[in-house]
Amino acid sequence: MAFFSFVTLAHSTPNDHRNYNRWHLMDHRPENLALPGVAWGDRWCHTAAQDDVSPAASEIGAIDYVAMYWFNDPAAQSIREWNQLGADSFEWGRGPLIPGVERPLLGFFRPIKGYASASALVSAEVLPYRPNRGVHLTLTRFDDARGAVAHEHHANEDRTLIPELLGLTGVAGVWTFSFSHHQSVTMRPRAISADPAGSMRIRLVYIDDGLKSTTDRITQSHSAFDARRGYGQPGSGVRTLASMSLRTIVPFLDW
């Protein structure tokens, strides 16, 4: 299982970003990575200038950061311990509640398939641990999570789009994820969501070359893929909620 957190710092100042980055990278993330049930965790900064579409056009709003964690099996136990750390951190006076931080999406996603490019040399399972310059993330929603259109999309993505992406300079590999459920814990309770399992999908492209040039190539391939099949058009049943490049955060240099 994997977890994705989409974060916005509302009405923020540069100092707010510095404080948030320092807390997450020097306190929160190390505590998470020390848990035996957490296989790995990463966080990236959204740079709107790299994107083909303004983040304001996204249905989930403007995003400043995306964090993700991979969990070891048994996932249920690993996630319980991880959630408990969040509650304990609050009792220690060390978060995770920080003024101005909003999280429009906190969701668990099931890893579907990993792909490594030949140039990366490593396997797809090793890819998350391999240093990267950033990632390109696409979040897609399907009107019918188990319908023919979604099934066709997944087949075309696996057999057409992703092989094309793997051949692009700067692409180290790709992982796909299917939505499982929203996070709902004591710290941040949520009403039961109407989003069924499989209704959203994340495609995460790992980048090991220039972020801007690689993003341009990825966006061109993705746009052509959608256009050929009519995805994103009214009535298509497939909508892109977010398509954004995310830059790797360098400790001490990015605040």
C-alpha positions as CSV (number, residue, x, y, z in Angstrom):
1,M,0.0,0.0,0.0
2,A,1.1,3.6,-0.6
3,F,-0.1,6.9,0.8
4,F,-0.2,10.3,-1.0
5,S,-0.6,13.7,0.6
6,F,-1.3,16.7,-1.5
7,V,-0.4,19.8,0.5
8,T,-1.1,23.5,0.1
9,L,0.2,26.3,2.3
10,A,-2.6,28.8,2.3
11,H,-1.8,32.5,2.5
12,S,1.8,31.6,3.1
13,T,5.0,33.6,3.3
14,P,8.5,32.3,2.4
15,N,9.2,31.9,6.1
16,D,6.1,29.6,6.4
17,H,7.6,27.4,3.6
18,R,11.0,27.3,5.3
19,N,9.4,26.3,8.6
20,Y,7.3,23.6,7.0
21,N,10.2,22.2,5.0
22,R,12.4,22.1,8.0
23,W,9.8,20.4,10.1
24,H,8.9,17.8,7.5
25,L,12.5,16.9,6.4
26,M,14.2,17.1,9.8
27,D,11.5,15.8,12.1
28,H,8.4,14.3,10.5
29,R,9.9,12.3,7.7
30,P,12.8,10.7,9.7
31,E,10.3,9.6,12.4
32,N,8.2,8.0,9.7
33,L,11.1,6.3,8.0
34,A,12.3,4.8,11.3
35,L,9.0,2.8,11.6
36,P,9.5,-0.9,10.6
37,G,6.3,-0.8,8.6
38,V,7.4,2.1,6.4
39,A,9.4,0.9,3.4
40,W,10.2,4.4,2.1
41,G,9.0,8.0,2.0
42,D,9.5,10.9,-0.3
43,R,8.3,14.5,-0.7
44,W,8.5,16.9,-3.6
45,C,7.9,20.6,-4.3
46,H,5.5,21.6,-6.9
47,T,7.0,24.2,-9.3
48,A,4.1,25.7,-11.3
49,A,6.4,27.2,-13.9
50,Q,7.3,23.6,-15.1
51,D,3.7,22.8,-15.8
52,D,1.8,22.9,-19.1
53,V,-1.4,23.9,-17.3
54,S,-1.8,26.4,-14.5
55,P,-2.3,24.6,-11.1
56,A,-5.4,26.8,-10.6
57,A,-7.1,24.8,-13.3
58,S,-6.8,21.6,-11.3
59,E,-10.0,20.4,-9.6
60,I,-8.0,19.8,-6.4
61,G,-6.7,23.4,-6.4
62,A,-3.2,24.7,-6.3
63,I,-0.7,22.3,-4.7
64,D,2.6,23.2,-3.1
65,Y,4.0,19.8,-2.1
66,V,3.3,16.1,-2.5
67,A,4.4,13.5,0.0
68,M,4.2,9.8,-0.3
69,Y,5.0,6.7,1.8
70,W,5.3,3.0,0.9
71,F,4.2,0.5,3.5
72,N,5.5,-3.0,4.1
73,D,3.2,-6.0,4.6
74,P,1.1,-6.5,6.6
75,A,-0.1,-3.1,5.5
76,A,-2.9,-2.8,8.0
77,Q,-0.5,-3.1,10.9
78,S,2.0,-0.8,9.3
79,I,-0.6,1.8,8.7
80,R,-1.9,1.6,12.3
81,E,1.6,2.2,13.7
82,W,2.1,5.0,11.3
83,N,-1.2,6.7,12.3
84,Q,-0.3,6.3,15.9
85,L,3.0,8.2,15.3
86,G,0.9,11.1,14.0
87,A,-1.1,11.1,17.2
88,D,2.0,10.8,19.3
89,S,3.7,13.6,17.5
90,F,0.8,15.9,18.4
91,E,1.2,14.9,22.1
92,W,4.9,15.7,21.8
93,G,4.0,19.2,20.5
94,R,5.7,18.4,17.2
95,G,2.8,18.4,14.6
96,P,1.4,17.3,12.3
97,L,-0.9,20.3,12.8
98,I,0.9,23.3,11.4
99,P,-0.9,26.7,10.8
100,G,-1.8,27.4,7.2
101,V,-1.2,23.8,6.0
102,E,-4.2,22.4,4.0
103,R,-4.3,18.9,2.6
104,P,-6.9,18.6,-0.2
105,L,-6.1,15.0,-0.8
106,L,-5.0,12.4,1.8
107,G,-5.4,9.0,0.2
108,F,-4.2,5.4,0.2
109,F,-3.5,4.0,-3.2
110,R,-2.7,0.4,-4.2
111,P,0.5,0.0,-6.2
112,I,-0.5,-1.5,-9.6
113,K,2.7,-1.9,-11.6
114,G,6.2,-0.6,-11.7
115,Y,8.4,-0.1,-14.8
116,A,12.1,0.8,-15.0
117,S,13.8,2.2,-18.1
118,A,16.8,0.3,-19.5
119,S,19.0,3.4,-18.7
120,A,18.2,3.2,-15.0
121,L,19.7,-0.3,-14.7
122,V,17.8,-1.0,-11.5
123,S,14.5,-2.9,-11.1
124,A,11.2,-1.1,-10.7
125,E,11.1,-2.2,-7.0
126,V,14.4,-0.4,-6.4
127,L,13.3,2.8,-8.3
128,P,11.8,4.6,-5.3
129,Y,15.1,4.4,-3.4
130,R,17.1,5.6,-6.4
131,P,17.9,9.4,-6.3
132,N,15.8,11.5,-8.6
133,R,15.6,15.1,-9.7
134,G,11.9,15.0,-9.3
135,V,8.8,13.3,-10.6
136,H,5.9,14.0,-12.9
137,L,2.5,13.1,-11.3
138,T,-0.8,12.6,-13.1
139,L,-4.0,12.1,-11.1
140,T,-6.9,10.8,-13.2
141,R,-10.5,10.3,-12.3
142,F,-12.8,7.8,-13.9
143,D,-16.6,8.2,-13.8
144,D,-17.0,4.4,-13.7
145,A,-14.1,2.8,-11.9
146,R,-14.9,-0.7,-13.1
147,G,-16.4,0.2,-16.5
148,A,-15.2,-0.5,-20.0
149,V,-13.7,2.9,-20.5
150,A,-11.5,2.7,-17.4
151,H,-10.4,-0.9,-18.4
152,E,-9.5,0.4,-21.9
153,H,-7.5,3.3,-20.4
154,H,-5.5,1.0,-18.2
155,A,-4.6,-1.3,-21.1
156,N,-3.6,1.6,-23.3
157,E,-1.6,3.2,-20.6
158,D,0.3,-0.1,-19.9
159,R,0.9,-1.1,-23.5
160,T,1.2,2.2,-25.3
161,L,1.8,5.3,-23.2
162,I,4.2,3.9,-20.6
163,P,6.5,2.2,-23.0
164,E,6.7,5.5,-24.9
165,L,7.6,7.3,-21.7
166,L,10.3,4.8,-20.8
167,G,12.0,5.7,-24.1
168,L,12.2,9.4,-23.3
169,T,15.5,10.9,-22.2
170,G,15.4,11.7,-18.5
171,V,12.7,9.1,-17.5
172,A,14.1,6.6,-15.1
173,G,10.8,4.7,-14.6
174,V,7.1,4.8,-13.8
175,W,4.8,3.5,-11.1
176,T,1.0,3.4,-11.3
177,F,-1.4,3.4,-8.3
178,S,-5.1,2.8,-7.9
179,F,-7.2,4.7,-5.3
180,S,-8.2,2.6,-2.3
181,H,-9.6,4.9,0.3
182,H,-9.2,8.3,2.0
183,Q,-7.4,8.7,5.2
184,S,-9.6,9.2,8.2
185,V,-7.9,9.3,11.6
186,T,-8.6,11.0,14.9
187,M,-6.2,13.9,14.0
188,R,-8.0,14.6,10.7
189,P,-11.4,12.9,10.6
190,R,-13.3,12.9,7.3
191,A,-16.8,12.2,6.4
192,I,-17.3,9.0,4.4
193,S,-16.3,9.8,0.8
194,A,-18.3,8.8,-2.2
195,D,-15.1,8.0,-4.1
196,P,-15.1,4.2,-4.7
197,A,-12.0,2.1,-5.0
198,G,-10.4,2.5,-8.4
199,S,-12.1,5.8,-9.1
200,M,-8.7,7.7,-9.2
201,R,-5.3,6.6,-10.6
202,I,-1.9,8.1,-10.1
203,R,0.9,7.8,-12.6
204,L,4.3,8.7,-11.1
205,V,7.2,9.2,-13.6
206,Y,10.6,9.3,-12.0
207,I,13.0,11.9,-13.6
208,D,16.8,11.7,-13.5
209,D,17.7,14.5,-16.0
210,G,16.7,18.1,-16.4
211,L,13.3,18.6,-14.9
212,K,11.9,21.1,-17.4
213,S,13.1,19.4,-20.5
214,T,12.0,16.0,-19.4
215,T,8.6,17.4,-18.2
216,D,8.1,18.9,-21.6
217,R,8.6,15.5,-23.3
218,I,6.3,13.7,-20.8
219,T,3.6,16.3,-21.2
220,Q,3.8,16.1,-25.0
221,S,3.4,12.3,-24.9
222,H,0.6,12.4,-22.3
223,S,-1.3,15.1,-24.2
224,A,-1.1,13.2,-27.5
225,F,-2.2,10.0,-25.8
226,D,-5.3,11.7,-24.4
227,A,-6.1,13.5,-27.6
228,R,-6.0,10.3,-29.7
229,R,-8.5,8.6,-27.4
230,G,-10.7,11.6,-26.5
231,Y,-9.8,11.4,-22.8
232,G,-10.7,14.6,-21.0
233,Q,-13.4,15.5,-23.4
234,P,-17.0,16.0,-22.1
235,G,-18.7,12.6,-21.8
236,S,-15.4,10.7,-22.1
237,G,-15.6,9.4,-18.5
238,V,-11.9,10.2,-18.0
239,R,-10.7,13.4,-16.4
240,T,-7.3,14.6,-15.5
241,L,-7.5,16.2,-12.0
242,A,-3.8,17.1,-11.8
243,S,-0.8,16.9,-14.1
244,M,2.3,18.4,-12.5
245,S,6.0,18.2,-12.2
246,L,7.4,18.0,-8.7
247,R,11.0,18.9,-7.8
248,T,13.2,17.0,-5.3
249,I,13.7,19.0,-2.2
250,V,17.4,19.4,-1.2
251,P,17.8,19.6,2.6
252,F,19.4,22.9,3.9
253,L,19.5,24.4,0.4
254,D,15.8,24.8,-0.1
255,W,15.0,26.9,2.9
